[in-house]
Amino acid sequence: MDELRALIANIWGYRQLRPLQPEAMQAVLDGRDSLVVLPTGSGKSLCYQAPAVYLDGITVVISPLIALMKDQVDSLREYGITALTYHSHMTEAEWHQARAWIRSGQARLIYVSPERMTSESFQRYLQSLPVRCFAVDEAHCISHWGHDFRTDYRNLTQLRTLFPGVSIHALTATATRRVREDIINQLNLHDPVVLVGEFDRPNLTYRVIPRQRPFLPQVREVLERHRGEAGIIYCPRRNDVDELTGKLQRLGYRAIGYHAGMMAQERRTAQEQFINKECDIVVATIAFGMGINRSDIRFVLHTSMPRSIEAYQQETGRAGRDGLEAECVLLNHPQDYVRLKSMLESPRDGRTPNSQYLAEQLRQLADMSRYCRSTRCRHRMLVEYFGQAYDRANCYACDICLGGCEPDPEAKLTSQKVLSAVARLKEHASWANVLDLLRGQATEALLAHNYHELPTFGILSDQPPSRIEDWLHQLIARGALSKEGELLKLNENSRKILYADESVGLLRPPGKKPLHS
């Protein structure tokens, strides 16, 4: 390891390694499988690049995007390291050059796509080479539960069989405990070293803002706070990207669009302009951002709710990689959840979604929706979602902790109404039934048990469903209500509020009048 540190200092100029980098590199040196989960900007690539240069043999890096592979290979070559890519867009001359470098023993790293890696002819070719290890980048894609389901990543499960004795190293920026366990199982990692970094990014300020119509003024408000600074604006659809890019350009912003519907050269040009600081703003779908090597991104703005907290954590993680303050703004509307849920349940290709996969995607979507509606500290919610503890009472870096919400003066009465509905539904207190009972919706499920005759039927009929759901989320978050499977249940705290006249603090958005006045 001392020799490797000296090599890193000599080639890359780093005198200090970041947390968990030494342990990840040691796993490669020892030929031991590993799973490395480090936030964006924490130096995951160096964990396999440096050992690849130090050791004999070839490291095969499986990476999802040609642009990302090119960026890393170009960077390595600037350091004098022979690295190459294998992909379908290579010219015949590039193929010959690559094979010549491999035959001569110069090549240390070979970057391939998951699709190329699952080609039988390419597998046979690799089996003839001195492959020392595999590095599977964006490893969450291999998981049943990961937020970027990709078939050819799933086919990487055969690596262990095809290359017995070759160590496998899975790396990703975001993975819950469940996803980590699934990655280990799917790749058949043998007694892996599991390294999980800190998920909290204290230099990022998170804000969730109700989206207005039109939302261009809200976008401009963010841009004016960061005039002349770099940022990414994520839009859900290609048409949204084109439309917003045009508006911003006409307003004088140095903005450029990026989405999968553009020609490959157009996308490369957009990416290079952003990396080379020839433009300030990229308006893009989620096709943009993976592996972008620009550390001074000062804001990430989502114009719509992402599909999962995993995706949100990764996309916002592209801001502030230099450690300086950056802002992450999410414009949210209740219709976002409805639209995304419909897309999951009725895919455009007409295929019937796998029930297990669909259930997991819907759970992730519900978690993301809950994050948007919650009045808990954003940093705490993100950190706890990924299974880590958050011990700060106030992050001073999210809309909630900075005073984005105010105490609800009617919290006690509201909580008693909600909890009373749960109590009266007993074993039928599903989320939907509680919501329908409070709103006074005479559904078949309520009518079948005469629940429409209960005194709590319609007791909150003057409130929008989103507000009632927010109260439910807040009560659960404060331990005043339990959720067991699909059912909501009272607990000891619930009974104190209902029967012992105790109170619980609920919050409401700023600038709103009390809802019961």
Secondary structure as the mmCIF struct_conf table of DSSP 4:
data_model
#
loop_
_struct_conf.conf_type_id
_struct_conf.id
_struct_conf.beg_label_comp_id
_struct_conf.beg_label_asym_id
_struct_conf.beg_label_seq_id
_struct_conf.end_label_comp_id
_struct_conf.end_label_asym_id
_struct_conf.end_label_seq_id
HELX_RH_AL_P HELX_RH_AL_P1 ASP A 2 ILE A 11
TURN_TY1_P TURN_TY1_P1 TRP A 12 TRP A 12
BEND BEND1 ARG A 15 GLN A 16
HELX_LH_PP_P HELX_LH_PP_P1 LEU A 17 ARG A 18
TURN_TY1_P TURN_TY1_P2 PRO A 19 LEU A 20
HELX_RH_AL_P HELX_RH_AL_P2 GLN A 21 LEU A 29
TURN_TY1_P TURN_TY1_P3 ASP A 30 GLY A 31
STRN STRN1 SER A 34 VAL A 37
TURN_TY1_P TURN_TY1_P4 THR A 40 GLY A 41
BEND BEND2 SER A 42 SER A 42
HELX_RH_AL_P HELX_RH_AL_P3 LYS A 44 TYR A 54
BEND BEND3 LEU A 55 GLY A 57
STRN STRN2 ILE A 58 ILE A 62
BEND BEND4 PRO A 64 PRO A 64
HELX_RH_AL_P HELX_RH_AL_P4 ILE A 66 GLU A 78
TURN_TY1_P TURN_TY1_P5 TYR A 79 GLY A 80
STRN STRN3 ALA A 83 TYR A 86
TURN_TY1_P TURN_TY1_P6 SER A 88 HIS A 89
HELX_RH_AL_P HELX_RH_AL_P5 GLU A 92 SER A 104
TURN_TY1_P TURN_TY1_P7 GLY A 105 GLY A 105
STRN STRN4 LEU A 109 VAL A 112
HELX_RH_AL_P HELX_RH_AL_P6 PRO A 114 MET A 117
TURN_TY1_P TURN_TY1_P8 THR A 118 THR A 118
HELX_RH_AL_P HELX_RH_AL_P7 GLU A 120 GLN A 127
TURN_TY1_P TURN_TY1_P9 SER A 128 SER A 128
BEND BEND5 LEU A 129 LEU A 129
STRN STRN5 VAL A 131 VAL A 136
BEND BEND6 ASP A 137 GLU A 138
HELX_RH_3T_P HELX_RH_3T_P1 ALA A 139 ILE A 142
BEND BEND7 SER A 143 TRP A 145
BEND BEND8 HIS A 147 ASP A 148
HELX_RH_AL_P HELX_RH_AL_P8 THR A 151 ARG A 154
HELX_RH_3T_P HELX_RH_3T_P2 ASN A 155 GLN A 158
HELX_RH_AL_P HELX_RH_AL_P9 LEU A 159 LEU A 162
BEND BEND9 PHE A 163 PHE A 163
TURN_TY1_P TURN_TY1_P10 PRO A 164 GLY A 165
STRN STRN6 SER A 167 THR A 172
BEND BEND10 ALA A 173 ALA A 173
HELX_RH_AL_P HELX_RH_AL_P10 ARG A 177 LEU A 187
TURN_TY1_P TURN_TY1_P11 ASN A 188 ASN A 188
BEND BEND11 HIS A 190 ASP A 191
STRN STRN7 VAL A 193 VAL A 196
TURN_TY1_P TURN_TY1_P12 PRO A 202 ASN A 203
STRN STRN8 LEU A 204 PRO A 210
BEND BEND12 ARG A 213 PRO A 214
HELX_RH_AL_P HELX_RH_AL_P11 LEU A 216 ARG A 225
TURN_TY1_P TURN_TY1_P13 HIS A 226 GLY A 228
BEND BEND13 GLU A 229 GLU A 229
STRN STRN9 ALA A 230 TYR A 234
BEND BEND14 PRO A 236 ARG A 237
HELX_RH_AL_P HELX_RH_AL_P12 ARG A 238 ARG A 250
TURN_TY1_P TURN_TY1_P14 LEU A 251 GLY A 252
STRN STRN10 ALA A 255 TYR A 258
TURN_TY1_P TURN_TY1_P15 ALA A 260 GLY A 261
BEND BEND15 MET A 262 MET A 262
HELX_RH_AL_P HELX_RH_AL_P13 ALA A 264 ILE A 275
TURN_TY1_P TURN_TY1_P16 ASN A 276 LYS A 277
BEND BEND16 GLU A 278 GLU A 278
BEND BEND17 ASP A 280 ASP A 280
STRN STRN11 ILE A 281 ALA A 284
TURN_TY1_P TURN_TY1_P17 ILE A 286 ALA A 287
BEND BEND18 PHE A 288 PHE A 288
TURN_TY1_P TURN_TY1_P18 MET A 290 GLY A 291
BEND BEND19 SER A 295 SER A 295
STRN STRN12 ILE A 297 HIS A 302
BEND BEND20 THR A 303 SER A 304
BEND BEND21 ARG A 307 ARG A 307
HELX_RH_AL_P HELX_RH_AL_P14 ILE A 309 THR A 316
TURN_TY1_P TURN_TY1_P19 GLY A 317 ARG A 318
BEND BEND22 ALA A 319 ALA A 319
TURN_TY1_P TURN_TY1_P20 ARG A 321 ASP A 322
BEND BEND23 GLY A 323 LEU A 324
STRN STRN13 ALA A 326 ASN A 332
HELX_RH_AL_P HELX_RH_AL_P15 PRO A 334 GLU A 345
BEND BEND24 SER A 346 SER A 346
TURN_TY1_P TURN_TY1_P21 ARG A 348 ASP A 349
HELX_LH_PP_P HELX_LH_PP_P2 ARG A 351 ASN A 354
HELX_RH_AL_P HELX_RH_AL_P16 SER A 355 ARG A 373
BEND BEND25 ARG A 376 ARG A 376
HELX_RH_AL_P HELX_RH_AL_P17 ARG A 378 TYR A 385
TURN_TY1_P TURN_TY1_P22 PHE A 386 GLY A 387
BEND BEND26 ALA A 393 ALA A 393
BEND BEND27 TYR A 396 ALA A 397
STRN STRN14 CYS A 398 CYS A 398
TURN_TY1_P TURN_TY1_P23 ASP A 399 ASP A 399
HELX_RH_PI_P HELX_RH_PI_P1 ILE A 400 GLY A 404
BEND BEND28 CYS A 405 CYS A 405
STRN STRN15 GLU A 406 PRO A 407
TURN_TY1_P TURN_TY1_P24 PRO A 409 GLU A 410
HELX_RH_AL_P HELX_RH_AL_P18 ALA A 411 LEU A 425
HELX_RH_3T_P HELX_RH_3T_P3 LYS A 426 HIS A 428
STRN STRN16 SER A 430 SER A 430
HELX_RH_AL_P HELX_RH_AL_P19 TRP A 431 ARG A 439
TURN_TY1_P TURN_TY1_P25 GLY A 440 GLY A 440
HELX_RH_AL_P HELX_RH_AL_P20 GLU A 444 LEU A 447
TURN_TY1_P TURN_TY1_P26 ALA A 448 ASN A 450
HELX_RH_3T_P HELX_RH_3T_P4 TYR A 451 GLU A 453
BEND BEND29 LEU A 454 LEU A 454
TURN_TY1_P TURN_TY1_P27 PRO A 455 ASP A 462
BEND BEND30 GLN A 463 GLN A 463
HELX_RH_AL_P HELX_RH_AL_P21 PRO A 465 ALA A 477
TURN_TY1_P TURN_TY1_P28 ARG A 478 GLY A 479
BEND BEND31 ALA A 480 LEU A 481
STRN STRN17 SER A 482 GLU A 484
TURN_TY1_P TURN_TY1_P29 GLY A 485 GLU A 486
STRN STRN18 LEU A 487 LYS A 489
HELX_RH_AL_P HELX_RH_AL_P22 GLU A 492 TYR A 499
BEND BEND32 ALA A 500 ALA A 500
STRN STRN19 LEU A 507 ARG A 508
TURN_TY1_P TURN_TY1_P30 PRO A 510 GLY A 511
HELX_LH_PP_P HELX_LH_PP_P3 LYS A 512 PRO A 514
TURN_TY1_P TURN_TY1_P31 LEU A 515 HIS A 516
#
